[in-house]
Amino acid sequence: MTQKPLDFDRVAAYSLDQPEPEIRSEQFATVCQEGSSLQDYLRSLPTIGSGKKFRELIQMLADVKRAGRPLVLGIGSSILLEGMSPVIEDLIDRGLISGLALSGEGLLRDVEMAVTGGMFNVEGTGVDTLFNHQEAARIIVEGVNYGADNGLGLGEAIGTCLVESDFEHRGKSLLVIGQEKGVTVTIHPTIGAEIAHLLPNISGEALGKTAHLDFRIFSGQVANIQGGAYINSGSYHTLPQVFKKALIASRALGYQADDFFTVFLGGSFPAESEQHWLASVDIPSESCCFIDGPFGILYPLMAACLLDELSETC
């Protein structure tokens, strides 16, 4: 044997009195009793790990609301596929959401909801199976062309077409809800990566024109996000990058955007590492929250705890 084993006799162990433990028993969760309120539940969470992050998230969102600062929500298709539209609609009705940013796939699911009252979690391989209803394809193409002809962004254009349609379920669409409630909804497609771009009648020129205008509109929201928050959920690549580029544009134009919160909810973390993300957007770690978990549980829980927190203090 050429390699001698290490001699562990010189390894020194710390006394239990020194140093102080990083995790203490008083930080542990407490037990909720029968009949406990949401406030009781929130207070019962541990003040370490994910429990601490969730408590801080609710407090931060409540502070943003009390200060009257913007809260912009970025959502991908998985949020809609897990049935979170009513939760988002309620937050809009209560004046908690100032802007919505949808991915291109999120647009498709929202239009499906307006047309059919539901969504199809199946992607076909041929143009004839891209949409289970031709009406969904038609309204997207009409909206793209309408926006290009009238100088509208993609979200406003398709939202207007849906509002003026006779679809029975149009009131369930976030595009329609935003249009009727005066909340800006922008759409950020990734051309070539979404099945809507395979439609034979889609105009690349019109799509690019309306989508670029929506990016500029979204950049305007980011330019005024000081003291507010951006929540990313259900989009792992597109919307984090769109937010980052909008932030770069805002700062390049002289807007102050260095004191705000970013939240990555439900595992919708940017493709890059947390540390690289913080460095690239130049914000301190305490201004960014990463909380993993299933959307179908996190979203309703976050909304309910936020409303309860606001009712306790408003």
Phi, psi and omega in degrees: 000122182269333181266120178280141178290149177293148177263111183274002183295336183268001177286126181262136177260145178283151170288149178295343179278348184207129000275181177294139178295142180289330179241123183246155185297330180290350176270355183290165175293152171253169186266129174281133178271167177301139179079012181291151178270174175297325176298319177298318179298314182298319179290338182280345182293150178295154178263029174225159173061216185292330177298316177298317180298318182292320177299316179294324178299311181298317179297318180296314180296322178295319179296320178298315180296314181297327181278354180070027181265161186288145173233110182255133184246121175258126185227138174261180186296329184296332176296317180288321180294337177267010171078032184269000181305315180298325178294316179294319178300319180295320178296324176294314181302327182273004177075022182269339181250126181259344180198147177238137174238120181253143169287169179298321177291328175298323176301312182302314181295322180293319178293320175303319179298316180295323185280317190245345187083007179203192181221157180245115182270049182222134176250127179274178181246348180242160182301327182289345179246012179296322179230137177287344177228126180297335181297325179295317178296317183297317184291328177292314179297316179298318181295318178301313181292320179298317179295317180296323182284336187242013176066036180251154173287166185298317181296312180294321183295309180291324176300318178297317179297322179290319179301320183276357180278173176252023178295131185299326187256018185299334181292349178270353181282134177294329176297318179290316180300315178299318180298316184283333183263359179075026178257127182293127176240120178248154181237136186232083182285156171249098189298127181097345182256359184233145188293338179297337183280357178266359180297137185295335184259004182287138179260115178298323179297313181291321179296314179297320181296313183287324179291322179294322177295320177297323177297320178294322178295315178298320178299325176296323176294317180295325179298336181249023185274359181309126182081358182252208184207150172238126178251122177257130181208129175084004177228119188264338185237302190298301187292323174301321179288322177298316178299315181299315181292325176295323178294318178299315180297318181297314181293324179296332179270005173093007178281143179276114180218073182225002180226083180205172180249143168239137182234128173251108191255137172071032179083005179279056182278150176298155183300328178282169181289161178302318182294319180293322179298313181299319180292322185286331178263355174058055173229151181290156184299329180290350179263007182227133185235127177246113181234120181267160178143168181288134182302320184296343176256316184297315186298305179298323180294316178300313182296315182295317180293323178295314179296321179293319178298317180292324180291334180284333190243347183273000000 
